[in-house]
Amino acid sequence: MKRIDAHQHFWHLADRVGSWPPAELEAIYRDFLPQDLAPQLAAHGIDGTVLVQSLPSVADTCFLLQLAKVSPFVLGVVGWVDLKAADAAWQIAALAEDTTLKGLRPMLQDIDDERWIDDPTLEPAIAAMLRCDLSFDALVLPRHLPALLSFAQRYPTLRIVIDHAAKPPIASGDYAAWEVDIRRLSALPQVYCKLSGMLTEAGPGWALADLQPYASVVLEAFGPRRVIWGSDWPVVNLASDYAGWIQASACLLDGLSEREKAQILGLNAIRFYHLD
């Protein structure tokens, strides 16, 4: 079984002055680079990763693409472009000349306008993404899901994956509205969902029982062919560590067939991001 970590980050703190993470998040307030992740991948039998942007800048995307060139385990990069910029289509085409770029991710969770993504002015950028065969990572909170649904309905041929299951309110346990919106999105065949980021939403005192209802909704709604596993490393260190999420994931997927586990833990990422 080929295992892919479809959601991890690298960063230099020096490039993030005034940006997240703040100094009080001591567990992740330092540089994280390929040499930090490689031992974790080797220890847990992970064959490759998808490296995802964490700063809204083209410079950060270029930095990640450069890291990918010297990191054999990085199979693809999800970058960032201002999709509403006048030259967005040109920027997308220029970045996509590097075939390691597999997708783009606007940081919707940090945008106050919940309907930002449901805007026809995105058409040139999305058309460029489709021409370049790029996918769309949706970094959203539950409040963004209705607008994401409208966006996904407008672009039925755009591959979309919901990062971290839209960061459901695991700590509070009030997930009724989230579940309704997740199920509506799952009805669209081009929409996938990442099984990632759950420990951070649950918090440091998490228990497996806290995660189970949310994982069950995701697995039932999207099925084993449209769920993609990721670690969200190093952010996962805020609530646990790489090994902790590996162990929790094994429990959450217990009961699935070996074929279904193989899809979630690697094959779906390879198909969605065109890693082969």
Disulfide bonds with the S-S distance in Angstrom:
none
